[in-house]
């Protein structure tokens, strides 16, 4: 008997509450007028990396096995000495800010935290400041026009952040259904991490577990420790070692706001149970807070691999969506920080998105107009960064024999997107959306070196995803669900839920990356160099079974291919032991056994 979890009729799931992710969606603040001239305002100044061509060359050498620099990762201090702004450049910027009555409250290698009166900020940046209110009631100080840099700020190419009324990123998790543990044994039950480890040929718990490695989770919303104990004890596993670093104060635990956080911690912890896991807790998913989180991660240099289950369409940063002002410089700043991380050996992993290839919509849709237009293609950042592994998703089908047999062996996968009745992602009036594996072409990043020998369908620009694992499907608002649609289990507020999205596949792959760091005894940096080399090796017959390919699927614009790369699943889903070049070590067996707790 085939276990196709969440298959067939949705009513068979006894769904308690199915939510869209509009709670976590991109949001434009309502302008409430100009702030008081005396109001204290804080913002950030980021100075771009120096010698960028030399950095690109060094990153390539660090990932070239024939180079003497191979895997000789830089320390943050070494990186700063080579590529960060000089002390003189920083001093010139500080002097200019001080001349306007602004104070630098904290200074890092690239980031200056600045505060002062609203009138002083307006004078320094040649803009006016307004109060903005978001849908959930929280407020922000936002620049009415793009801040203008002059003098030393302009000379250094400074980037101003923290004065925006537009949150462009959203988390990708969707709550699919409320389930109880007994549902896992039915034909429509959702997957625990142990099910996934058996299906994807994870190594036995007695071999590789992520011991000695550290996974970073970049997300907003703290976690509830008792839920972690409840979740992992269900599979007879000790709770992994979690800790939290608050970024700009972070966000408190909340059963709704922490939904994504719990998924990321539980999936990565289940796949690499002996890794240390650090939650970098953001107040929200604004670019300013994301940049602050990335800056903390790379300068602390504690995490070997970082999982990011959020993203936003690249075109949301273009001038057409921002009253004529191009904000792609924010993406480029975040990309620079991840390039620094790669040079230090840190691997960044991101969900490719759950809206298939059609992730965006016309600018008018943000204004609440009716019939605002059809969904549009756009690659999702940060998955589209050449310094990030973008992870797509499938629906996984495993064996099912009886209510007492937990056997979860791999049977097949599919990746057909579910057509939707409307925009369940942002709540706009746009039409033509799908639920499925995110994929497409970047409009910002050129085709990277690691994709040079791969027919990605685009000879000039970066394409995503790079790889895939199970994501599940059939959210509320689906016109018709596929027979293979499935979900993963998440525990929050003492309740087990079915959850779907590449929000699950990304932390799963982060867990596998932690195993790879343990297996090879070194960080991997930009893992795409390794991943695409394995894919090429499989294509020419030197290795076998690393990637499951030929998986049927469609994501609203692109189809999968019989073999090789495609813009639905990248290079395919993985057989973990083969990916680790450890095909002969014992495998993770049935769930809740010594080889697979």
N, C-alpha and C positions, 0 to 999 in steps of 0.2 A: 504493500500500500504506500502511496506517495503522500508525504506530509507537505502540503501546499498551504502554508500558514496564512491566514486571512484570505483564503480563497473563496470564490463564489459570492454569495449574497452577503452584503455587509450586515444585514439584520441578524445573521447567524452569530455575530460577534457579541451581541448584547451590549452595544456601545453605550457607555454612560454619558460621555460628553466629548464631542469632537470639535476641536478648535482650529481655526485658521491661525496663521502666524501674523495677522495684522497687528497684534499686540507688540511684536518685535520688529515691525516693518520699518522701512525707510519713511521719514517723516519730515515735512517742512513746517517750521514754526509760523504761527500767525504773528504778524507785525503789530505790536501794541504801542508803537510810537517811540520817540527818542528818550533815552535814559537821561537821568539828571547829570549835569556836568560834573558834580562832585562825587558821583558814585564810584567806588573803587572797582576797577576792572583788571582781570588777569588774562594773560594770553601767553603764547609760546612763540619763540623765534627759533627756527631750525636752520642751521648752516649746512649747505650741501657738502658731500664728499669731495675731496680734492683728488687730482690725478686719476680720474675715473677710468681712462683707457688702461693705465697701469694696473688698476684694481681688477678690471675684467681679465687682463692677461694673467694676473696672479691667481685669480679664482680658477681659471682654466687649467693652470699648472697644478694647483692643489688637487684637481680631480683627474689628472692625467697620470695613469699608472707608469708611464715611461719617464716621467719627470722626476728630478731629484727632490722637488718640493712636494711630491705626492703625499697627501694627508698630513703634512707638517703644518697643522692649523695655527693661525695667529692667536695671540692673546689679545684682549681688548686694548691693552697698553701698546702692543706692537701695531695693531691696526690704527690706533689714534696717531701714533708717531708717523705712519706712512700716509694716511688718507684723511685724517680729520683736519679741520681748520687749525691754523697756527694760533699761538697765544696772542700774537700781535693782531691777527684778524679778529679774534674774539674781543680783544680790548678795544679795538676801533668801533665795533658794533655797540659795546657797552657804553662807550663814551657818547656816541650819538644818541642812544636811548636816554642817558642821563641828562643830556642837553635839553630834552623835552620834559624833564621832571619825572621820568620813569625809573623804577628801581628793578634791578635784576635780583630776584629773590633766591634763585638757584641756578647754577651753571654746570653743564656737563660737557662732554667732548663736542657735541653738536647742538645741544639744546639749551636755550636760555629761557627760564621762567621769569616773566616780566609782570609788574603790576604798577598801577598808578590811577589817577583820576580819569574819568571818561573824557574830559576835555583834553587832558594831556595825551591820551591814546589817539584821539581824533586828530590832534595836531601832528603827532609823530607819523601817523599812517594815512593822513589825508582822506579820511572817510568820516562818516557819522555813525554813531552807535545807537542801536534800537533794542528794545526789549522784545523777545520772542517767546511765545507760549506754544508748547507742543500739545498733541492730543491728550496725553496722559496728565497734563497739568504742570509738568516741570518747565522751568523757564531757562532762558539763555540770553546772554548779551551777544548781539550779532551785528556785524558790519553791514551797513546798507549798500555798500559798494565794495569791490575788491580793494583791500588795503594796498596802498601805494608805498613802495620802498624807495628811498633815496639815499644818497651818500654811501656810507660804509655798508648799509643794509643791501643796497642795490649792487654795489661792487662785489659783495660776497654771494649774491644770488639767494639772499635769505628768504625763507618760507615762513609765512605767518599763519598760525593755526590757533583755534580756540575762540574764534569770533564768528562762528557760523550758525545759521538757523536751519541747517539741512543735515539730517542724519541719513546718510546714503546706504549704510550697511544694515543687514538684518541677519538674525540667526536663522538656521534652516530647519530646525526640528519641528515636526508636526505631531500633535497628539492624535494617534489613530483610534485608540479604543481603551476602555478600562477593562482589565482582565485580572483574573485570579491565577495563582500559580498552577492550579489544576488544569487550566486551559492549555498549558504547554503540551499536554499529552494528547490533545485532540487533533483532528486533521486540520484544524484552523488555528491552532495555538501559535503564539509568537515565539521568536528565538531568544534564548539566553545566550550569553557570550560563550558558554561551553558548547552549545549546539554549533555555533559558528566556527569554533576552533576545530571541532571534529570535521565539519564539512569542508573547510579550507585547508585541511591537512597541516594543522599547526603542530609543532614538535611537542613531545610529551612534557608535562610539568617537571619531569625528572631531568630534563636536559636544559632547555632555554626558557627563562622566565622574565628576562629583563633585569636580572640582578646586577646591581652596580651602575644602572643607568638612571637618568632622570628625564621625565616627560613634563613639558610645560603645556598648560591649557590656557589659552588666551580667550576670555569670555567675560560677560557681565552677569553678576549674580552670585552670591556666596552659596555654600552648600550646607546641608543638614547632616551631621555625622551619623545620627541614628539611622537615617535612610541608607547610608553606605553599609553599615553593619547588617541591616536587614537584607539588602540586595546580595551582598557577597556570601553571607551565611546560607542563603537559599541554595547555593551551589556548593556548599561545604568548603568555602575558601575563606581564609583570614582576610580581613579588610586591608587593602594596600595602605602604604604610608602617604597620606595626603597632607598638604600644607597650603597656606594661602598667603599671597603677597598682594596687599591692597594698592591699587594704582589710583592715585588722586582720590583716595578715600573709598574706592570700590563701590559696590552695591550690596545691600543686605540680602540675606536669604529670603526668598519669597516663593511659594509653591508654583506661581506662574512665571515670574521673572527668572527663576533659577532652573527652569525645566531643561534648557539646553546645557547648562553647567552640569547637572546631574547625569545627563546622557554622556557627555564627554568624559567625565571622571569614571563613570561605571564601565563604559566600553573600553577605554584605554587601560583601565586597571584590570579588567577581566582578561584582556589579551596579553598583558605584560604584568602579571600580578606581583612580581617582586621589584618592579621599578618604583622609584620615588616619583610622586606626581605633585607638581606645584601648580596651583590655580593662580593665575595672574588676573585678579578680579577688577574689571573695569566698571566705572559708574554707568556707562552706556557704550554704544557702538559708534559714537561720533569719531571722526577721523583724528581729532585732537587726542582723545583718550587711547585710541588704537596706537597712534604714534608714540604716546607716552609709555604704553605697555611694551611695545617692541623695543623702545630705547632701553627700558629697564631690563628686558630679557637679554639683549645682546651685551650690555655693559656689565651685568652681573655674571653672565656666561655660565650659568648653572645648568640649564636645560640642554640635553643632547638633541632632543627632538621637540618641536612645538606644534600642537594641533590647533587649528582655527576653523571652527564650524560656523562661519559667517561669511558674508560677502555682499557685493552690490554690483549691478551692471556697470561696466566701464563707461557707457555713454551717459550715465547720470552725472558724470564729472565734466562733461563737455559743455561748451558755451550755451548750446541750445536749451539745456536744462537748468541753467543758472543765470538767467537774465542777461545773456551775452558775455558772461565771464567764464573763462576756461579754468576749471579747478583740477585738471589732471595733474598739476604739480603736487597735489597731496598724495596721489597714487605713487608718483615718482619718489617722493620722500619716504613713504613706507617701503617701497621697493629697495631704496638705498639701505635702509636699516636691515632688511632681510639679506641683502648682499653682504653686509658686514657680518651677519650671523653665519652665512655660508662660508666666508673666509675663516671664521673661527671654528668651523666644523658643525655648526648647528643646522639641523634639517627642519625646514618649515613645510607643513602639510595643511592643505585647506580643502574644504568641501567645494565641489565644482558647482553646486547649486541643485535645486530640486524642481525648477521650472523648465526643464529641458533646455532647448536652445533658445526659446522665446522668453527671455528673462525680463524684458523691459516693455515700455509702452510710450506713446507720444507724450511730450512735456505737458500738454494740457490736462492730462489725467491727474496730475498732482493738484490741480485747481478745483477738483470736484465736479467738473462739467459732465453732463450725461453723454453717453455714446462717444467717449473720447477717442476711440480708435482701437485698432487691433494690436495684439502683442507683437513685440519687435525682437529680433535677435541681438544679443550682446553677450560677450564672454563676461564671466563674473570675476571680479578681483576680490581677494588676493590670489585665488587659484590661477589666474591668468599670468601672474608674475613669473618670469623665467627663473626666479630663485625659490620657487615653491612647487611642491608636488600636488597637482590637482587631482582629487579623488572623486570619481563618479560612482554610480550605483546600479544594482540589478535587483531583481526578485529571485531569491534562492529557493529551490525545492530540495528537500532532503527525504530520506526514508522515514517511514512511520510504520510500526508493526503492531504495537499494542499499548495500552495505557501504563503498562509496567516496564516497557522497554524504551529507554531513552535514546536509542540508537539514532544518530543524526548524520548519516553518511550522505555525501554529495550525490545528487541525481542530475540536476540541470539548473540552468539559470535563463532568465529572459530579461529584456530591457525595453519593453514596449511602454511608452508613456501613456498615462491615463488622461483622456480629454476631459476638460473641466467646464462647468457651467458658467464660470466667471472668474474674476480675479480674486482667488482666495489668499493671495500673497500680500497684497497691499490694500485691498478693499476698494479699488477704483472701478470705474465703469468700463474698463477695457475688456476686450473679448479675445478668444482664440488661444487661451492658455492651456498648458499641459502640466501634468505632474510627471516628472521623470528626470533622468540623469542629465545634469547640466553639461553643456559642451558647445564649443564654437571657436571663433577666431578673435584674437586680441586686435584692437585698433591702436594700441599704444606700444606694445613690445614686439620687436623684430623676432624672426625665427631664431631660437637659440641654438647654440652649438650642439647640444645633446639631441636635438631633433633634425640635425642636418642630413643624416643618412636615412631618415624615415619619411615616407610619403604620407604626410599629415593632411593633404588636401589643400595646403596653403604654402606656397613657396617663399613667402615674404614675412609672414607674421606668426607669432606663437599661437598654438592651438591647445585647447584643453578638452577633456581631462587627460591625465597621463596613465592612470590605472583606475581600477574600480573594485568594490566589494559590495556586499549586500546593503541595500537601502530601504527596500520595501515600497509599497504603494497603496493606492485606494484611499485618499483623504476624503473628508467631507467636501461636497461640491463636485465629485467625479460623475461624469455622465454615465460611464460604464467601466466596471473594474475588470481586470484581467484575472484569469483562473489562477495564475501564479502569484498574485499580489500578496504580500506578507508584511511582517513587522518585526521589530526587536522589543525586548522588555526593558523598561525603565522603572525605577522605584523613586517616588517622591511623595513627601507628606504621608508616608506609611502605606501608600497604595501603589500597586503594580499597574503600569500602563503599557499599551502598545504604542510604539513610536516609529516614525518613518522619516527618511531623509538621508541625504549624503552627510548630514550631521552625525550619523552613525558610522558610515563607512570611513570617514576621515580619522576619527580617533581609533578605530580598529586598525587602520594602516599605521597610525602612529605607534600602536602597541607592537606591531610587527617590526617597525623600524627600531624600536628599543631592543627587541630580540636580536636584530642584525648588529646593533652596536655591541651587544654582549658577545655575539658569535664571532665577530671579526676583531674585537678588542680595540676599536677605534670609532670615533665619530665618522659619519658619512658625509657631512656637509650637504651640498645639493644632491640629493639622492637620485635625481633624474639621470645623472650621468651613469650611475650603476643600473638603474631601471631600464633605460633605453639600450644599454649594452647587452643586458640579458635578453631583451626583446629581439635585438638583431641576431644574437647567438641562436635563439630559438628559430628565427626565420630561416637561417642558413643551415640549420640542422645540427649545430654543435651541442645544444642543450635541448631537452624536451620537458614538457609538462610544467614549465614555470608559470605560464599564463594560460588560463582558459580562454580560448578564442572561438570565433564562430558562434557566439551567443546571439540569438536573434533579437532585434530591437529597433526602436525608432524614437527620437526625442522631440518630435515636432518639426524638425528641419532635416536632420541627418539620420541615415540608417547605419546600422552596424555592418561589418564586412565579414566574409567567410574566414579570413585570417588577417593578421596584421593590425595596424592602427586604424581607429576611427574616432569621430568626434562625439561619440556616445559613451564609450567605455575606455577610450585610450588604447592601451596595449592589452586590455582584458583584465579579468580577475586573477588572483594569484593562488598557486599552491604553495603554502608558506614554507614548507621544508625545502622545496626546490628553489624558492626565491632566496633562501638562506644558504644555498649550496650545501645543504646537509640532508640529502635524500635518504641516507641510511640510518639516521638516528630514529629512535622510537617515535611513533605518532601519538598525538592526543587521541585517546579512545573515546568511549561513550562518556557523556556528561556525568559528573558526580562520581567519577572513579579516580583512583590515585594518579592516573596519567592525565586527567582532565578535570580537576576541581575548579 
